[in-house]
């Protein structure tokens, strides 16, 4: 998979690309990530990328030219362009699975008070990671990239991604490791029994119980 990220703040991705699973995925060749500063596409003498809004109002608005020309510079026939935006569709695990099957993704990270409305005509989809406002699209882009890259073949063990939260709209079951008892809290006996059929049954019950307690909306 190839990912291009259009941003005004490339430094925000330094740690993201150089640590943990994302770094290993890049080293394995499972994904190639390019960070592009779309300020370089500004034709103004001072490389300005924003301006005051028509009709008045507070803040600055990203101009259409640098963003759209940056998109055009990387868009290919098989490209899907994603705009990070609080007005977008709420991001879900099913969307992560769908996007992990794409060959080329472009993330557009807005900033300031938003972007010129005409930018929307040049993107394929708008995505939101929650009903709140951030200072820019860089953090949402990292969140979505992480959720996608971990699903790529060979990045993590296949059974790890198949048995986690939101699989079949259920939260994950409780997990334990050594020691068997800590500060009076014990590992459930069933997990020590060696009876894999019973363990599977217990885990399924715990998944539903936890989902009913914490995210009953998923069951609907």
N, C-alpha and C positions, 0 to 999 in steps of 0.2 A: 504493500500500500504506500501511496505517496500522499503527504499532507503538506499543504502550504498554508501558513498563518500570516494574515495581513494585520499589522499592528503598528502603533506609533511608539511602542515601548518594548523593543526586542529583548532588553535586559531582563524583563520579567520572566523569560523562559529559560534562563541559564540553568538554574537549579532543576527545573522540571525535566530538561533534556539530559542532564548529566547524572541523574540518580536513579536507583531502584529499577523497577520493571521496565520503565520507558527507555532508560539507557541500555538495558540488556536487549530489548527488542530492536533498538537501532543497531547495536553491535551485531546482532544475529542477521540483520538484513530484512527483518519482518516488516519494517516501516522506515521510510525516509521522510524526515521532517525539515522543511525549509521555513525560516522566519524572515519575513519580508517587511521592511519598514516602508509603508506606503507614502511617507513624507518625500521619498525620493522621486515620486511621480508628480510632485507639485511643480508647476511651471512658473510660480512666482519667484521673484528674486530672493526672498527670504525663506523660501520653501514653506510658506504658510499653507496650512491645510484646512483652516476653519475660518468662519466669518460670522458677522452678526445676522440674525434671522430677519427675513423679510416680514413686514408687519409688526415688527418690534417684539420685545420680550427679553428675558434675561438669558445670559450665557451665550456660548458660541456653538455654531453648528458646523459639522464637518461638511466640506464642499464635495460635490459629486465627482469632479474630474479626477483627483488623485486616487480615490477609492475605486472608481469604475475602471480607470486605466490600469490599476494594479491587478484587478480581477481579470481584465482582458489579457494581461501579460502571462497569466498562468493557466487560463481556461483552455481545456482541450475538449475533444468530442465526448470523452467519458467522465468529465468533471462534474461534481456536485458542489455548488457554492452554498455555504451555510452562514447566515447572518446571526451573530449573537445579539439577542434583543429581548428586553423584558416583555415585549408584545408578542413574542413568538409562542409556538406551541410548547406546553410543558414537556420537558425531557423525561423519557421513561426507558426502562431497560430494553423493551422491545425495539425502540428506535436505535439504541446502541447496537443491538444484534443486526439490525437492518443496515446501518451505516458501516459495520465491520465487513460487509460483503462488497463495498464499493472499492474501486481501484484508485481513485483520486478525489480527495476532499480539499476544499478551500474554506478556511475559517476567516470571516471578516469581523474584526474586533473594533467596535465603535468606541467613542470616548466623548468627553465634554457633555453638552446637552443633547447629544444625538447626532443624526446625520441627515443630509438632504433626502427628502422623500423619494427622489428619483433613483437613488441607489437601489431601492427595493425591486426595480424593474430588471436588475442584473444579477439577482440572487435566486436560488432555487427553493430555499426554505429558510424560515426564521425559527430560531430555537431559544427557549428560555429555560434556565435551570431552577427557577423558583419565582414566587411572587414577591420580589424585593428588587431594589435598584442598587447596582454596583457602580463604581467609578468608571469602569470600562469592561470590554468584552474579553480581556485576557484571561481572567480567572475562569469564566465559563468555558472558554476554548480549551483550557487545560483539563477541566473536569470532564468534558465530553471526549477529548482525545484519550484520556486515561481509560475511560469506560469502554472505548472502542478498541484500543490497542491491546488491552488484556484479553480480548476475545479472538485476536488473530491466531491462526494455527501456529503452535509451537512456542507461544509467548509464555503461557502458564500451562500447568497440567490440565488436560481437558476435563477430568472429573471435578477439578476444583471450581471451574466456572459453571458446571452443570448443577452443582449442589449448593448454590448460594442464594442469598435473599433475592426475591422477586422472580425466581424460577417458578413457573405455574402460579404466579400471583401470591406466593407465600413467602414469609420471612424465613430466614435460615434457622435451623434447629440449634439448641445450645451445644457448645463444644467444650471439652475439658482436656487437660493434660496433667502431667505429674506436678506436684505430689497428689496422692489420692485424697489427702485431707489437709486443709490449710485454714488455721484460725477457726476451727470447728466446722468449716464448710466442706462437705464431702462430695466426691464424684458419685453420681447415681449408680447404684449397684448393677443395673441392667447393662451399663457400658463395660463392666468388668466381667460379665458373664460368658463372653465368647459366643453367645447365641446370636448370630448375625440376623436371622429372621426377626427375632424379638427386638433387636436393636433398631432395625429398619422400621418396624412398626412403632416403636417408641419415638423415634425421630420424626416420623410423619405426624404423630399426634401432637408432639411438641411444636412443630411448625404451625399447625393450625391453631393451637392454643395461643402461641405468641402473636400470631397475626390477628386473632380475635381481640387480644388484649391491647395491642399497640397500633394496628392498622386495619381496623375492621372494614374500612372503605375498599381495601383490596379484594375482599371476599365478595363484594357486590359487583 
